[in-house]
């Protein structure tokens, strides 16, 4: 059944190959085409590497429906990229959080792209500031802004936020894709039925991969997951059945006995305008930033917002925050510094 090997990002550990079957890929492709209503009239342009699960998913879904694809290595920071959109009447493109950071720096609100009908976002959680900015700008431009959620292990998409709920449920990853199912489990692996209680998100669907391969012998393994994926994301569900990511299961630590989410701290600091990335162990959190002038500002922000003692964290200035080809922060590289 093995059809495709995709390497995980390795953002918080050693990368490994995800084993995907033909059934996994077709199931996810059909679901995505259904909820995005992709037709043969669509024209997509590549913005992500084909070796990245979200990048190849965009290609698969448009080929599947007979839509057109503009293949380019041009970055959205290059004039050529926007010329291609104009010349070929591109109707859609996708991006990861880093893509949208760049789009905001380019002043997306001033870019004329009348052919674009919708843009999609996945590959990590957008900061509240970016969400609000793109929600507002896309409404003015009459562009649908579709926020999605996925992992390579799910071929890769598991959830989407319907366009008509974007403003009402801002910050949510949305609802499961067609024929997919979500539920939350607690630390004892018991299912959580009540809303607004944090738990690990579990997904069920035909798009769940066969498992991992760390060497050539494991390529022969059968289906290790049986359609069930523990995502490792800590999530809350509201009373309407919409899901919100709180942080990664492994991205929590204890500072002086208090449970702290590295993701939450990182998102809040970035949202305040100070570029950073957080790693650490219990009682030893490290915050990396790219400007020396940010150090005192971050110190003050943390003291006011989180009420954390300065002895529990350190702020370190580095030239650049390491990222992979899809823009995800390489936390494993930061931990080596």
Residue pairs with C-beta under 8 A, 6 or more apart in sequence:
1 21
1 22
1 23
1 210
1 223
2 19
2 20
2 21
2 210
2 219
3 20
3 21
3 22
3 24
3 25
4 20
4 25
5 17
5 18
5 19
5 20
5 213
5 219
6 17
6 18
6 20
6 51
6 52
6 53
6 56
6 152
7 15
7 16
7 17
7 18
7 51
7 152
8 15
8 16
8 17
8 18
8 152
8 153
9 15
9 152
9 324
9 326
9 328
10 16
10 324
10 330
10 332
11 324
11 328
11 329
11 330
11 331
11 332
12 248
12 250
12 251
12 331
12 332
13 332
14 332
16 212
16 213
16 214
17 212
17 213
17 214
18 53
18 152
18 153
18 209
18 211
18 212
18 213
19 209
19 210
19 211
19 212
19 213
19 219
19 221
20 155
20 209
20 210
21 209
21 210
21 223
23 206
24 155
24 206
24 207
24 208
24 209
24 210
25 60
25 155
25 207
27 155
27 179
27 205
27 206
27 207
28 57
28 154
28 155
28 156
28 157
28 177
28 207
29 57
29 60
29 61
29 64
30 64
30 178
31 157
31 177
31 178
31 179
31 180
31 207
32 38
32 57
32 61
32 157
32 177
33 61
33 64
33 65
34 178
35 160
35 162
35 177
35 178
36 61
36 118
36 120
36 146
36 160
38 61
38 62
38 64
38 65
38 67
39 65
39 67
40 65
40 66
40 67
41 67
41 91
42 62
42 65
42 67
42 68
42 91
42 92
42 117
43 67
43 68
43 69
43 70
43 88
43 89
43 90
43 91
43 92
43 115
44 58
44 59
44 62
44 67
44 68
44 69
44 70
44 90
44 91
44 92
44 93
44 94
45 69
45 70
45 72
45 81
45 84
45 85
45 88
45 90
45 92
45 93
46 55
46 58
46 59
46 69
46 70
46 71
46 72
47 55
47 76
47 93
47 94
47 95
47 99
48 54
48 55
48 58
48 94
48 95
48 96
48 99
48 123
48 326
49 55
49 325
49 326
50 56
50 59
51 325
52 123
52 325
52 326
53 150
53 151
53 152
53 155
53 156
54 94
54 96
54 122
54 123
54 150
54 156
54 157
54 326
55 326
57 150
57 155
57 156
57 157
58 94
58 120
59 69
61 67
62 68
62 69
63 69
68 88
70 84
70 85
70 88
70 90
72 80
72 81
72 84
74 80
74 81
74 84
75 81
76 82
76 95
76 99
76 102
76 103
76 106
77 102
77 106
82 111
82 113
84 90
85 93
85 113
85 115
85 116
86 113
86 115
89 115
90 113
90 115
90 116
91 115
91 116
91 117
91 118
92 116
92 117
92 118
92 119
92 120
93 116
93 119
93 120
94 119
94 120
94 121
94 122
95 103
95 119
95 120
95 121
95 123
96 121
96 122
96 123
96 124
96 326
96 327
96 328
97 121
97 123
97 124
97 125
97 126
97 127
97 130
97 327
98 323
98 326
98 327
98 328
99 121
99 327
100 121
100 126
100 130
100 134
101 130
103 134
104 130
104 133
104 134
108 134
108 137
109 137
109 140
109 141
113 141
113 143
116 141
116 143
117 143
117 144
118 143
118 144
118 145
118 146
118 163
119 138
119 143
119 144
119 145
119 146
120 146
120 147
120 148
121 134
121 145
121 146
121 147
121 148
122 147
122 148
122 149
122 150
122 156
122 157
123 326
123 327
123 328
124 327
124 328
125 173
125 245
125 263
125 267
126 134
126 147
127 267
127 270
127 271
128 170
128 171
128 267
128 271
129 271
131 147
131 170
131 171
132 170
134 145
135 145
135 166
135 167
135 170
138 144
138 145
139 167
144 163
145 163
145 166
146 160
146 161
146 163
147 160
147 161
147 166
147 172
147 173
147 174
148 157
148 159
148 160
148 161
148 173
148 174
149 157
149 158
149 159
149 160
149 173
149 174
149 243
149 245
150 156
150 157
150 158
150 159
151 158
151 229
151 231
152 209
153 208
153 209
153 225
153 229
154 203
154 205
154 207
154 208
154 209
154 229
155 207
155 208
155 209
157 177
157 207
158 176
158 177
158 180
158 182
158 203
158 205
158 207
158 229
158 231
159 173
159 174
159 175
159 176
159 177
159 180
159 182
159 243
160 174
160 175
160 177
161 169
161 172
161 173
161 174
161 175
161 242
162 174
162 175
165 172
165 174
165 242
169 238
169 240
169 242
171 244
172 238
172 242
172 243
172 244
173 235
173 243
173 244
173 245
174 242
174 243
175 182
175 241
175 242
175 243
176 182
176 203
176 205
177 205
177 207
179 205
179 206
180 203
180 204
180 205
180 207
181 203
181 204
181 205
182 201
182 202
182 203
182 237
182 243
183 191
183 192
183 202
183 204
184 191
184 192
184 197
184 198
184 199
184 200
184 201
184 202
184 235
184 236
184 237
185 191
185 192
185 199
185 200
185 202
185 230
186 192
186 199
186 200
192 199
195 236
195 237
195 238
195 239
196 236
196 237
196 238
196 239
197 236
198 234
198 235
198 236
198 246
199 234
199 235
199 236
200 230
200 231
200 232
200 233
200 234
200 235
200 249
201 231
201 233
201 234
201 235
201 243
201 245
202 228
202 229
202 230
202 231
203 228
203 229
203 231
204 227
204 228
204 229
205 227
206 227
208 225
208 226
208 227
208 228
208 229
209 225
209 229
210 221
210 222
210 223
210 224
210 225
211 218
211 221
211 223
211 224
211 225
212 218
212 224
213 219
213 221
232 248
232 249
232 250
233 245
233 246
233 247
233 248
233 249
234 245
234 246
234 247
234 248
234 249
234 252
234 261
235 243
235 244
235 245
235 246
236 243
236 244
236 246
237 243
237 244
238 244
245 263
246 261
246 263
246 264
247 261
247 262
247 263
247 264
248 262
248 263
251 261
251 262
251 263
252 259
252 260
252 261
252 262
253 259
253 260
253 262
253 280
253 281
253 282
253 283
253 285
254 260
254 282
254 283
255 282
255 283
255 285
255 308
255 309
255 312
255 313
256 283
256 309
256 312
260 285
260 306
260 308
262 278
262 279
262 280
262 285
263 278
265 278
265 285
265 287
265 302
265 306
266 276
266 277
266 278
268 301
268 305
268 306
269 276
269 278
269 287
269 298
269 301
269 302
270 276
272 301
274 289
274 291
274 294
274 297
274 298
274 301
275 289
275 290
275 291
275 294
275 321
276 287
276 288
276 289
276 294
276 298
276 321
277 287
277 288
277 321
277 329
277 331
277 334
278 285
278 286
278 287
278 288
279 285
279 286
279 288
279 331
279 334
279 335
280 286
280 313
283 312
284 312
284 313
284 314
285 312
285 313
285 314
286 313
286 314
286 316
286 334
287 298
287 313
287 314
287 315
287 316
288 315
288 316
288 317
288 318
288 321
288 334
288 337
289 295
289 298
289 315
289 316
289 317
289 318
290 317
290 318
290 319
290 320
290 321
291 317
292 317
294 315
294 317
295 315
295 317
298 315
299 310
299 315
302 308
302 313
303 310
316 337
318 337
321 329
321 334
322 329
322 330
322 333
322 334
323 329
323 330
324 330
